[in-house]
Amino acid sequence: MVVDKKAVVTYIRVLKEDLAIFRLVPTTEPVPDYHAGQFLTVGLPVPSENNKIIRRGYSIASHPENKKYFELVVRWVKKPVPGRLTTQLFDTKVGYEINWLKPTGIALSINEKLPNGEKDNKRIVCIGGGTGIAPFVSFARHLHDVGDKREIVVLHGASYVDELSYHDLFTELEDESKEKGADKWNFKYRAAISRPQEPLNRSWGGHVGRVESFLKPNEDDKSKLEAIVGEKINPTNTTFYICGWQGTVDGCMDYLIPNKFVTKDNRREDGSYDIKYESYG
């Protein structure tokens, strides 16, 4: 039997009509231990269904060291039909009670060791499409707070600039890396806008295209990602973590698989792999 825990909504930041950041503070017990990359199942009663509790899982954007609240970035599903849970969630206000179940999921857990038991020092490249950026917000915050020295690159793709939900945070983390030096905190962030012709994007001067286009080789056989990190990307120096629509995952695989990267589901005989991913739809 499912036993819901309770939380109260303490913060709502509406980024646009169908995109918002929510913070939930547990009221029946403290924020439990969990791992960056896991998701939280939340539930709300739906009046049109006799107040039946509808539950959905959302990647956690807050990090395990933060014991004050859970943070989620959620898109309101409106097509082809309104989402049952997201519609209710976007109708909530600060002070509303919400149900939750303990964090779970291992698809995007951060590798700490290689199959041979040695410490994993490979570069971490996180590719998030839309709200698929959420687990990598948790990654960045967590790795920052524990003093991880690995190089971390976050690539975020969106249709519009106002969907770059954590642009300010990631920019600040990169600025800190430049100030302190890569030996202390090695972080890089780039975003891509796929609809640069839209009036809402007229101020955008960054990368144009889908987020996976960072992996596409240019005429000199060097990708945008390789230009960012300053060396050739290969399975011995980089692990990819990907989250977003299935099209985003597939688009990344089109570039990575031919270059001998393998997924966790298809790991090599020695147990090694270079790609972890999670898709939604």
Secondary structure, 3 states (H helix, E strand, C coil): CCCCEEEEEEEEEEEECCEEEEEEEECCCCCCCCCCCCEEEEEEEEHHHCCEEEEEEEECCCCCCCCCCEEEEEECCCCCCCCHHHHHHHCCCCCCEEEEEEEECCCCCCCCECCCCCECCCEEEEEEEHHHHHHHHHHHHHHHHCCCCCCEEEEEEECCHHHCCCHHHHHHHHHHHHHHCCCCCCEEEEEEECCCCCHHHCCCCCEECCHHHHHCECCCCCEHHHHHHCCCCCCCCEEEEEEECHHHHHHHHHHHHHHCCCEHHHCCCCCCCCEEEEECC
